[in-house]
Amino acid sequence: MVDISVKGVWKAFEQDKYILKGVDLEVYEGERVGLLGRNGAGKSTLFRIITGEIESDRGDVVLGSGRRVGIMTQIPRFPEHFTTEDVLKTAQVRLAEMQRRLSAMQQAMAAGEEVDAGAYDRLQSAFEGLGGYETEVRRSKVANGLDIPPEMRARPFHLLSGGEKTRVNLARLILEETDILLLDEPTNHLDMNATEWLEDYLLHFRGTVLTISHDRYFLDKAVQRIVELTDGRAELYPGNYSFFVEEKQRRYEEAMKAWEKNQKQIAQLQKAADDLHLWAFMGNDKLHKRAFSMEKRIERLKQTEKPTAEKRLKARFGEREFRGDDALVIHDLCKSFDGRTLFDGVELQVTGGERIALIGDNGTGKSTFLSILTGQLAPDRGSCRFGPAVKAAMLEQQVHFERMDRNLVDTMLYEGGCTPQQARDRLGAFGFSGEDAFKFVGDLSGGELSRLRLCILMKEDVNFLILDEPTNHLDILSREWMEDALTDYSEALLFVSHDRWFISRFATRIWELEDGVITDWRCGFEEYRARKERQRQAALAKQAEEKKQLKKEQPKKEKPAGGQKALQRKLSATEREIAALEARVKELEAAVEENATDYEALSRLFEEKAAAEAELEEKYEDWGALSEELEGLS
């Protein structure tokens, strides 16, 4: 069954300047498809057409009948008084309404009023089937997976940062349990743990996924098929990102061979036609007709365009030879913020040529750490010192220029310290050729701003390069360009990144910032992950062994006097207690829904519910133990 059908879609925003030129695409039920293309290729435009936000100029889009679509392209507006928790709950309004109706029917039955038993059973069955009794658990599970802690859930939604709103919006979309997910750069603003949680979710998601992404690691793990928008049309690749890279190169080489063969054939035909014209002038006019026929064939062959590969930027970092033992020495470094210790007692050394990835969850203090190294912030205690021969340069996460009203050439003249010709040459090497060199800085996209800053940095003779989220806002081609430039750079490199593809390619050492401690892993990214997994498995094994040992040491419960009948009475009493506790938990769940905006009441109700659920869990265990004993006496 086809969930998304796009047939012959054309779209232009300016007269005769089409961004989409007859896009054909089908996505089948249950598929996970990645949509690729350079910035400006029309990916988001195609999304907006699929959702009906804008209309195509020509062509048709059809979605599967009765299929619910969820899209993450922009953050919806909510009332100013809404907390993050209120926003998350908007995804479960259907279940909340079903629960309200069930509660009303239960209250009516308790009051002795007549209720349609069949309707009640159907409603309860539907509520259970949709996971109604697990709404809070599921909401917490999704929120925790996307790094939305309880304190953020209690904050007003409109006060969250852009990245936090993006995470909440993604969580809300997942909780809606739609049939078709359209995700526009879902891993932006997610740290590594949250991204891996999302990958795992999508791998188990039974619906259909179409996602725009520049995260190559994510595309390798989470999608089954690639669609690339290039020159306004869709090229289809039946595999993940790694397959796409190899297959695209194979298709290019095959097309180039065919084009070269075509050119040889044109040359041969042209020579034959020229010879026929010459012979015709020597007395055989009929040969002109054959020559003209050949020339028509040549014109048809010339219609075949030469295949083109993506232009790669040609630039490389300057280098300054390092002399000395240590490039960077960090001693007893400590920094706190807003009453929370970000890191304490850090002792690290870096030698020339090392490539270090600083990783950790959002908010752990990675950018603060870099700011201290570069002297933008002062530590609470300790010191960091670059070697005397070190010249460091940094690419910040948020790139700013003092004068946004200057064009690129003037910016290079004032900030790059070069001549007009050198400015044009360097800008051209960084993809700003022709009229693009005279764009105003304020008109550049985030990725273009990063590229311009690098254009200035890379002229410096640096031997210690610091990068804060260098691949943010860059499309895949620009990321590959940066990687090519860094491949030729052989001096010290320290970078913060959540881009696992980038980390895997460059890091020879990992600094993991977690719970205020920086752990120094002297290995690459894949080995780091393998060691972390071995640690996790060892911890789980130890925990299981401790639990097993504790169970052995617990004294066995004495059997009640009276034998089988006494056990049966105790079992029945336990069942009555379980039924009462289950009813109490349901009452508390209903009370939670009724008091959704009263946080004092919610706090009390959550505590009561947690206590009731804990007691219920104990009664379940008692019931199981009594059942086993009774079975043993039978």
Sequence and secondary structure as in RCSB ss.txt:
>XXXX:A:sequence
MVDISVKGVWKAFEQDKYILKGVDLEVYEGERVGLLGRNGAGKSTLFRIITGEIESDRGDVVLGSGRRVGIMTQI
PRFPEHFTTEDVLKTAQVRLAEMQRRLSAMQQAMAAGEEVDAGAYDRLQSAFEGLGGYETEVRRSKVANGLDIPP
EMRARPFHLLSGGEKTRVNLARLILEETDILLLDEPTNHLDMNATEWLEDYLLHFRGTVLTISHDRYFLDKAVQR
IVELTDGRAELYPGNYSFFVEEKQRRYEEAMKAWEKNQKQIAQLQKAADDLHLWAFMGNDKLHKRAFSMEKRIER
LKQTEKPTAEKRLKARFGEREFRGDDALVIHDLCKSFDGRTLFDGVELQVTGGERIALIGDNGTGKSTFLSILTG
QLAPDRGSCRFGPAVKAAMLEQQVHFERMDRNLVDTMLYEGGCTPQQARDRLGAFGFSGEDAFKFVGDLSGGELS
RLRLCILMKEDVNFLILDEPTNHLDILSREWMEDALTDYSEALLFVSHDRWFISRFATRIWELEDGVITDWRCGF
EEYRARKERQRQAALAKQAEEKKQLKKEQPKKEKPAGGQKALQRKLSATEREIAALEARVKELEAAVEENATDYE
ALSRLFEEKAAAEAELEEKYEDWGALSEELEGLS
>XXXX:A:secstr
 EEEEEEEEEEEEETTEEEEEEEEEEEETT EEEEE  TTSSHHHHHHHHTTSS  SEEEEEE TT  EEEESS 
    TT BHHHHHHGGGHHHHHHHHHHHHHHHHHHTT    HHHHHHHHHHHHHTTGGGHHHHHHHHHHHTT  H
HHHTSBGGGS HHHHHHHHHHHHHHTT SEEEEESTTTT  HHHHHHHHHHHHH  SEEEEE   HHHHHHH SE
EEEEETTEEEEESS HHHHHHHHHHHHHHHHHHHHHHHHHHHHHHHHHHHHHHHHHTT THHHHHHHHHHHHHHH
HTTS                   SS SEEEEEEEEEETTEEEEEEEEEEE TT EEEEE  TTSSHHHHHHHHTT
SS  SEEEEEE TT  EEEE SS   S TTSBHHHHHHHHS   HHHHHHHHHHTT  GGGGGSBGGG  HHHHH
HHHHHHHTTS  SEEEEESTTTT  HHHHHHHHHHHHT  SEEEEE   HHHHHHH SEEEEEETTEEEEE S H
HHHHHHHHHHHHHHHHHHHHHHHHHHHHS      TTHHHHHHHHHHHHHHHHHHHHHHHHHHHHHHHHTTT HH
HHHHHHHHHHHHHHHHHHHHHHHHHHHHHHHHH 
